[in-house]
Amino acid sequence: MANSISVSEARQDFAEVVNRVAYDNERVTVMRRGRNLVAIVPMSDVLLLEAIEDELDLTAVRAALGDADGAVRIPWTKLRAKLARKMTERDDSAPAPWRPAELDRSAARREA
């Protein structure tokens, strides 16, 4: 279980807290108004958490790539043409989300 200290105690004894974490592998929870705010943990804990996170990310990527094996692939030229048609067919009365309002001609017409 991690030791809990207040923010003011952590500020006052910061060097000591860092040494306890770094050399004694202690975990320290810093609290504000009786609620856990942050934790100061050894670097080995951080590296372990990052390795676990990387493994979870790789698992998700492998699953996503596995789903793509049976998918129908669309060539970039066809997709680009389809997107261009969608952009020209859009309702001119609606603001274009990809353009700033000052450049949007439809916004100027609505204000007039």
KAURGI-V311694 format. One record per residue. RES is the residue in one small letter. PHI is phi in radians with two decimals (NA if undefined). BURIAL is + if it has 9 or more other C-alpha atoms within 8 Angstrom, else -. Layout:
res->RES phi->PHI burial->BURIAL
res->RES phi->PHI burial->BURIAL
//
This chain:
res->m phi->NA burial->-
res->a phi->-1.35 burial->-
res->n phi->-1.27 burial->-
res->s phi->-1.98 burial->-
res->i phi->-2.37 burial->+
res->s phi->-1.41 burial->+
res->v phi->-1.05 burial->+
res->s phi->-1.14 burial->-
res->e phi->-1.15 burial->+
res->a phi->-1.09 burial->+
res->r phi->-1.14 burial->-
res->q phi->-1.20 burial->-
res->d phi->-2.02 burial->-
res->f phi->-1.00 burial->+
res->a phi->-1.06 burial->-
res->e phi->-1.15 burial->-
res->v phi->-1.08 burial->+
res->v phi->-1.06 burial->+
res->n phi->-1.12 burial->+
res->r phi->-1.08 burial->+
res->v phi->-1.23 burial->+
res->a phi->-1.21 burial->+
res->y phi->-1.75 burial->-
res->d phi->-1.82 burial->-
res->n phi->0.93 burial->+
res->e phi->-1.51 burial->+
res->r phi->-1.84 burial->+
res->v phi->-2.12 burial->+
res->t phi->-1.72 burial->+
res->v phi->-1.76 burial->+
res->m phi->-2.03 burial->+
res->r phi->-2.29 burial->+
res->r phi->0.94 burial->-
res->g phi->1.39 burial->-
res->r phi->-2.04 burial->-
res->n phi->-1.07 burial->-
res->l phi->-1.95 burial->-
res->v phi->-2.53 burial->-
res->a phi->-2.22 burial->-
res->i phi->-1.87 burial->+
res->v phi->-2.23 burial->+
res->p phi->-1.11 burial->+
res->m phi->-1.04 burial->-
res->s phi->-1.09 burial->-
res->d phi->-1.16 burial->-
res->v phi->-1.10 burial->+
res->l phi->-1.10 burial->-
res->l phi->-1.14 burial->-
res->l phi->-1.07 burial->-
res->e phi->-1.14 burial->-
res->a phi->-1.14 burial->-
res->i phi->-1.12 burial->-
res->e phi->-1.08 burial->-
res->d phi->-1.07 burial->-
res->e phi->-1.15 burial->-
res->l phi->-1.10 burial->-
res->d phi->-1.10 burial->-
res->l phi->-1.10 burial->-
res->t phi->-1.09 burial->-
res->a phi->-1.15 burial->-
res->v phi->-1.15 burial->-
res->r phi->-1.08 burial->-
res->a phi->-1.14 burial->-
res->a phi->-1.16 burial->-
res->l phi->-1.19 burial->-
res->g phi->-1.13 burial->-
res->d phi->-1.18 burial->-
res->a phi->-1.36 burial->-
res->d phi->-1.05 burial->-
res->g phi->-1.61 burial->-
res->a phi->-1.32 burial->-
res->v phi->-1.42 burial->-
res->r phi->-1.55 burial->-
res->i phi->-1.95 burial->-
res->p phi->-1.08 burial->-
res->w phi->-1.00 burial->-
res->t phi->-1.09 burial->-
res->k phi->-1.20 burial->-
res->l phi->-1.12 burial->+
res->r phi->-1.08 burial->-
res->a phi->-1.12 burial->-
res->k phi->-1.12 burial->-
res->l phi->-1.14 burial->-
res->a phi->-1.12 burial->-
res->r phi->-1.10 burial->-
res->k phi->-1.06 burial->-
res->m phi->-1.20 burial->-
res->t phi->-1.37 burial->-
res->e phi->-1.48 burial->-
res->r phi->-1.10 burial->-
res->d phi->-1.26 burial->-
res->d phi->-1.19 burial->-
res->s phi->-1.39 burial->-
res->a phi->-1.55 burial->-
res->p phi->-1.17 burial->+
res->a phi->-1.44 burial->-
res->p phi->-1.20 burial->-
res->w phi->-1.62 burial->-
res->r phi->-2.13 burial->-
res->p phi->-1.08 burial->-
res->a phi->-1.01 burial->-
res->e phi->-1.20 burial->-
res->l phi->-1.72 burial->-
res->d phi->-1.50 burial->+
res->r phi->-1.12 burial->-
res->s phi->-1.17 burial->+
res->a phi->-1.16 burial->+
res->a phi->-1.14 burial->+
res->r phi->-1.16 burial->-
res->r phi->-1.15 burial->-
res->e phi->-1.31 burial->-
res->a phi->-1.32 burial->-
//
